[in-house]
Amino acid sequence: MKDRMHFGAFLQPVLISVLLVLPAGCTLKSAGPGGRAVVHVERLADEGVYFHGVHVHSGDDGLVISGELKRRYTHVAAGRGHVDVAVIGPGGDVIGKVSTFYVPKVISTRGPRGSYFRVHLPFSPPNGSVVRIVHHRRSGPAGGVGGTFDCGANAAAGHRSR
């Protein structure tokens, strides 16, 4: 009994630490071969969904951002909307923004399946830039599947860092 209490006293702070660090969604990634640009990725989801496996790649033809959007197990009614992406330069100015639908359009409630997104921006950001992705519950243009569009109210561009 005493061993079980010591293990619980050890496990509780570890679990709390992990749960506090994981949702923060900030990672430093090298975008591109040879370390072309180092960007900071901010993943800002809402209470019902989260971003998983976000990748940022920089090449000669620009920046490619892709990832998966998953529903939290604690939320049943979540999932419609689109993904807003903004690239903020080291000085704090928005140097690019775009919106895209994820596919499938409704995030699955069954098992580990999620919805996927991919956007291409025709430039490579300078070192120290921030790529911010946000799940935006507002719907985009009617009939949109995949592709990119201008949301008109890009939530990633208007959001301030924590």
N, C-alpha and C positions, 0 to 999 in steps of 0.2 A: 504494500500500500504506500509505504514511504517512497519507494522508487518511482511509482506512478506519479506521485505528487511532484517530485523533482523534475521528471520528464515534462509534465504539464507546465511547470514554472519556466522551463527552458523553451518549450514549443510556443507558448502564447506570444512572447515578444517577437520571436522570429516570424510567425504568421502575420502579426500586425505590421511589422516592417515590410514584408513582402507585399501585403495588400496596399500599403501606402505608396510604395515605389512603382508598382506596375501600372496603375491608372494614370500616372503623371504623363506618360506618353512622350517624353522628350529623350531623343537619342541623337548621338553624333554619328554621322555616317560619311564615308568617303564616297562621293558621287563620281564614278567613272574610273577607268583604268589609269594607273599612274598617279592617283591622288589629285586629279585635276581641280576639283573644288571640294571643300569641306563645308557641308551644310548641316544645320541643326533642324531636325524634324519635330514639329509639334503636332500631335494627334489630339484633336479636341472633339470628342464624341459627346452625345447627350446621355441622359440617364438610362436609355433603353438599348443603346448599341455601343459597340467599341470597334476600333480599328485593329487589325491583326496583320502581321507580315507586310508592313509597308516598306517598299523599296524605292530608292531614288538612284537613278543612273544618269550620268552625263556622258554624252558622246559628241561627235562632230556635228550632228544634226540637232542637238539641243538636249533638253532635260525630259526624262520619262519618269513619271511617278505612278506606282501601281500598288495595289494592296487589296485587302479583304475587309468587309464590314460584317460584323457578326452581332447577333441579338444576344443581349444578356439573358441568362436563364431566369432571372427574377422578373423580367418584363415580358408580358404576353403581347401587349398592344404597342408595338414599335415597328418601324421598318420602312415606311414610305418616305420618299424625299430624293435628295441627290447629294453629291459630294462637292463641296467648294474647295478649291485649292488656290493659295496665294503664295507668291515668293516675295519675301521682304528682304531688302538689301541690308547690309551692315549699318547703314545710316537710319534705318527705320522706314524708308520709302517703299511702297509697293511697286515692284518692278515687273510683275506679271500676275495675272489672275485668270482663272477659268473654272467652269463648273462642268460636271459630267454626271450622267446617270450611272448607277451600278446595276449589274445584271446578275441574277434576276431582280426585277424592280421591287419585289417584296422580299424582305429578309426572312429566310426560313425559320420556322419554329421547331423543326425536327432535327435533332442531333446536332452535329458540329458544322453543318453546312452554312456557308455565308454567301454574301454577294460580292462580286468583284468589280473593281474599277481600274482604269488606266487612262492617263492623260499624257499628252506630249506638248511641251512648251518649246518653241523654236529658238531657245537661247540657253546658255550655261551661266548660272549666277556666279557672282564673285564669292571668294572665300568669306566665310562668316555670315552668309545669308541664312534665312530661316524659311523652310518650306512648311507652311501651315495647312493642314487639312481638317475640314470640319464637316460633320454630318449636318445637313440643312434640311429640316422637315418640310420646308416650303416646296411645293411641286415646281417643276420647270416647265418648259414649253410642252404643249399637248402632243402626245404621240411619240415623244422622244424615247429612243432606246439606244444606249451607248452614245458614242460621239461626245462632242463638247459643245457648250453654248454659253452665252452670257446671262447669268442669273439675274442681273440687275441689282441685286442686293447681296453680293458675295459675302457670306458670313466670315470667311477666313480673312478677307482683307480688312474687314471692320473690327475684328476682335483684337483686343489688346493683350499682350503677354502677361502672364501671372507674375 
